[in-house]
Amino acid sequence: MIWLLAGAAHADEIAVWHSWRGDEERALREASDAWAARTGHTVDLVAIPFGAFDAKAETSIPRGNGPDVLIASHGSVGKWSTMDVLSDRPVPAESLDGLIPTTVGALAWDGRVWGVPLAYKSLVLFYDPTKIAEPPATTDDLVAAAKAHTGGGEWGLAYQAAEPYFHAPWMHAFGAVAIEADGAIHLDTDAHVRALAFSRRLALDEGIVPRQPTAQLVGRLYEEGHVAFVISGPWFLADVTRPVAAAPLPVVSEAGAPARPYLTVDAAFVAAQAPHAALAEEWIAFVAGPEGAAIRQSVGHQAVSHAAVVSDDPLLRVLAAQAETAVPMPADPRVGAVWEAMARSLRRTLRGAASPEKAAVEAQAYAKILDRPRPEPADPRPYVALAVLGGLAGAFAAVRPLRDPAVRKRLSAHAADYLWVLPAALAMTVLVVLPFVTGATVSLFAHWRGEWTFVGLRHFVDILLSRDFPITSPMSFGFTLAVTVLWTVTNVALHVGIGIALALLLREPWIRLRGVWRALLIIPWAVPNYITALVWKGMFHAQYGAINAILGKVLGLDGPADLDWFASFSTAFAANLATNTWLGFPFMMVVTLGALQSIPRDLEEAAEVDGAGWWLRFRHVTWPLLKPALLPAVILGSVWTFNLFNVVYLVSAGEPDGSTEILISEAYRWAFSRGHRYGYASAYAVIIFGVLLVYARGANRFAGRRIL
């Protein structure tokens, strides 16, 4: 009644950012409408894409441009608490009454609770009830049942074995953790070694799990009835139409303890600088309370955090049972870097590149590098002095010619002309110059848990001298630069070679339907390259890819060839190269076709009359006339290829062990996968610019004119 009177007196609107979709979003809207009807206030629900949620919150809220409430996973609490994203207001005790203690504890960081839990999720064991009568109680039972349903294109078990999130249940069963309670990181313990060995046994040695399983592949196999057991979370059911049952994960026989997956808690947080913080707390209390939780459970099919709200839904009951043994996801800001190290050790173990013992030691060494503290602060005064002197020198160099009366007269005569150039100059300044200056400035700072520290040229020294890694490591700058140069040279050579060959062929009059062939051969260039990259990624799949199927036919095998394209540098590089060759040759073909139109056929016919074969005619007649038009395309193509991010990131993803990364993808890893070291990544970007600048100067001199 008090809420109703207050709402009638003064109605406000609170903004809520969330990334829920489908039924969950509909349930949130219904709960908000119920609260609005009761209070007279309104709620603006803003759906943010999941992948962009953290970045948007971290850039908008500290600047006062954010919402009143954030609904997000509790895993960001540790990071956001230091970045002025979350409100400092204590969470009202009454908002936490009746909530499951484990979900409340997940939101604790640095001695306080930062939000109110709404729902939770974890991995469970799904199974096909048309094949499995009773779920297995132990992993030995699971393996035995899975083997009985493996063979002839059927699989007993499917899950994303190489992902740390899916490895966590086995890790926790053996007593290993990603980050200790005191914040220490120990990934080389005996428990971690045993967990890696178990993952290898379950995912590879037993032969019951398909290789390179992705979320899409797992879902498709189950939907087609080709798998008996699946380890996944509630999101797995979104696209499943076949009968499915669920059970808690089994006891790990080797460990004598239950598999304990991570528990992910979706919570509501009052944002820092929220315009209506008190009202936001009231809305959160309602949505998390019994009435709001009941709506979210019945409409959104959520496993809600309110203990008094129970459901007869079998899946929700299984999730509740699994939550009793689940381990809350670490909220430590370093968890992303630790998972990067764990994922690396998992992949090496599962493809047999390293023993569990060696992989664990490597993971610890890698995590130690990623977790190292920020560099010592540097004195900014010398840098400021150099910047001032550089600015003065530049201003003097720009003003000095104005002392010449002839120069002033010429500028005055063209004053009106410069007005036409001004819009383009402003656009270049805003879109190119300012971002470059900003990025170059960021390279002089170290980012650490939301704070920036001036470190001068320390990042450049660390990168160029490979202080973190030996020069032979795929993580070192020298190794990555060599791979980038090899990548650029081989791609451009194939683009030019294939493009010229096809252009020469398509200009021949005896080729029928030349227009049709030209249009078809341009299609690879016209299709967005990220779509093409994903298609080729699927074609290189070890078990279900078209490439291995074709190789199996060619070699006369009973099935697909047994070749893991991303297990070695040579094959992974070849997969990237094949993809980008397909993408790049049409451009060179079009350029060559255009240039060939200006070459008189009479010259070649005269050379043929003189007895010159096709190679001599091409070498001494066609090629010299092609070079002036083709050289700019080659130079531009080499720059594009040098910085081509999509293919490397989407096809090989840098595998194996980062050896196929190029400079631009390596910079991305340091920015977003290895502890958000933005300054380090910006230094990489500046170095890339320097390398290309030197190349451009040399290319212009070689071409005899300005191309870049």
Secondary structure as GFF3:
##gff-version 3
##sequence-region A 1 708
A	DSSP	alpha_helix	2	9	.	.	.	ID=ss1
A	DSSP	beta_strand	13	18	.	.	.	ID=ss2
A	DSSP	alpha_helix	22	39	.	.	.	ID=ss3
A	DSSP	beta_strand	42	47	.	.	.	ID=ss4
A	DSSP	alpha_helix	50	60	.	.	.	ID=ss5
A	DSSP	three_ten_helix	61	63	.	.	.	ID=ss6
A	DSSP	beta_strand	69	73	.	.	.	ID=ss7
A	DSSP	three_ten_helix	74	76	.	.	.	ID=ss8
A	DSSP	alpha_helix	77	80	.	.	.	ID=ss9
A	DSSP	three_ten_helix	93	96	.	.	.	ID=ss10
A	DSSP	alpha_helix	101	105	.	.	.	ID=ss11
A	DSSP	beta_strand	108	109	.	.	.	ID=ss12
A	DSSP	beta_strand	112	113	.	.	.	ID=ss13
A	DSSP	beta_strand	116	122	.	.	.	ID=ss14
A	DSSP	beta_strand	124	127	.	.	.	ID=ss15
A	DSSP	alpha_helix	139	148	.	.	.	ID=ss16
A	DSSP	beta_strand	155	158	.	.	.	ID=ss17
A	DSSP	alpha_helix	164	173	.	.	.	ID=ss18
A	DSSP	alpha_helix	190	200	.	.	.	ID=ss19
A	DSSP	pi_helix	201	205	.	.	.	ID=ss20
A	DSSP	alpha_helix	215	223	.	.	.	ID=ss21
A	DSSP	beta_strand	227	232	.	.	.	ID=ss22
A	DSSP	three_ten_helix	234	239	.	.	.	ID=ss23
A	DSSP	beta_strand	245	247	.	.	.	ID=ss24
A	DSSP	beta_strand	251	252	.	.	.	ID=ss25
A	DSSP	beta_strand	257	258	.	.	.	ID=ss26
A	DSSP	beta_strand	262	270	.	.	.	ID=ss27
A	DSSP	alpha_helix	277	288	.	.	.	ID=ss28
A	DSSP	alpha_helix	290	300	.	.	.	ID=ss29
A	DSSP	alpha_helix	314	323	.	.	.	ID=ss30
A	DSSP	beta_strand	327	328	.	.	.	ID=ss31
A	DSSP	alpha_helix	335	350	.	.	.	ID=ss32
A	DSSP	alpha_helix	356	370	.	.	.	ID=ss33
A	DSSP	alpha_helix	381	399	.	.	.	ID=ss34
A	DSSP	three_ten_helix	400	403	.	.	.	ID=ss35
A	DSSP	alpha_helix	405	413	.	.	.	ID=ss36
A	DSSP	alpha_helix	415	428	.	.	.	ID=ss37
A	DSSP	pi_helix	429	433	.	.	.	ID=ss38
A	DSSP	alpha_helix	434	442	.	.	.	ID=ss39
A	DSSP	beta_strand	445	448	.	.	.	ID=ss40
A	DSSP	beta_strand	451	454	.	.	.	ID=ss41
A	DSSP	alpha_helix	458	464	.	.	.	ID=ss42
A	DSSP	alpha_helix	477	506	.	.	.	ID=ss43
A	DSSP	alpha_helix	514	526	.	.	.	ID=ss44
A	DSSP	alpha_helix	529	539	.	.	.	ID=ss45
A	DSSP	alpha_helix	546	554	.	.	.	ID=ss46
A	DSSP	alpha_helix	569	596	.	.	.	ID=ss47
A	DSSP	alpha_helix	601	609	.	.	.	ID=ss48
A	DSSP	alpha_helix	614	617	.	.	.	ID=ss49
A	DSSP	pi_helix	618	622	.	.	.	ID=ss50
A	DSSP	alpha_helix	623	642	.	.	.	ID=ss51
A	DSSP	alpha_helix	645	647	.	.	.	ID=ss52
A	DSSP	pi_helix	648	652	.	.	.	ID=ss53
A	DSSP	alpha_helix	663	672	.	.	.	ID=ss54
A	DSSP	alpha_helix	678	703	.	.	.	ID=ss55
###
